[in-house]
Amino acid sequence: MASFGGQLRRLRMRAGLGLRTFAELIAERTSTVSAIELGQRTPWHRADKLERVADVLGLVTASEFCDD
């Protein structure tokens, strides 16, 4: 299975969102999102942040992408 960062980048791009736009929509710094996508930083662990990411990407939190 792909890393969280790799999946995040793929889903962000599939949603047609640039890095800056995505970061703004989830109230996060662009550098933080970039570092997570590149595997240079651990993913978010707070449920509210992960729910926001899922909402922006149009994911259902019960989907396979939200299991990890």
C-alpha positions in Angstrom: 0.0 0.0 0.0 1.2 3.5 -0.8 2.3 5.8 2.0 -0.1 8.3 3.5 1.8 11.2 1.8 1.7 9.5 -1.6 -2.0 8.8 -1.3 -2.7 12.3 -0.1 -0.9 13.8 -3.1 -2.7 11.4 -5.5 -6.1 12.3 -4.1 -5.3 16.0 -4.0 -4.3 16.0 -7.6 -7.3 13.8 -8.6 -9.5 16.5 -6.9 -7.8 19.1 -9.1 -6.4 21.0 -6.2 -3.0 22.7 -6.2 -0.8 22.5 -3.1 -1.5 26.0 -2.0 -5.2 25.8 -2.6 -5.5 22.5 -0.7 -3.4 23.8 2.2 -5.7 26.9 2.5 -8.8 24.8 2.4 -7.6 22.7 5.3 -6.1 25.6 7.2 -2.6 24.3 7.0 0.8 25.7 5.9 1.8 24.7 2.3 5.2 23.6 3.6 3.5 21.2 6.1 1.4 19.6 3.4 4.4 19.3 1.1 6.5 17.7 3.8 3.8 15.2 4.5 3.3 14.3 0.8 7.1 13.8 0.5 7.3 11.6 3.6 9.5 14.2 5.4 6.9 14.7 8.2 4.5 12.4 9.9 0.8 12.8 8.9 -1.7 14.5 11.0 -3.2 12.6 13.9 -5.9 14.9 15.1 -9.4 13.6 14.2 -10.6 17.1 13.3 -7.8 17.7 10.9 -8.2 14.3 9.2 -11.9 14.9 8.9 -11.3 18.3 7.2 -8.8 16.7 4.8 -11.4 14.0 4.0 -14.1 16.6 3.5 -12.0 18.7 1.1 -11.0 15.6 -0.9 -14.6 14.4 -1.0 -13.8 11.2 0.9 -16.2 9.3 3.1 -14.5 8.7 6.4 -15.6 5.1 6.3 -13.7 4.5 3.0 -10.5 2.5 2.7 -8.5 5.7 2.4 -9.4 6.6 5.9 -8.6 3.3 7.6 -4.9 4.1 8.2 
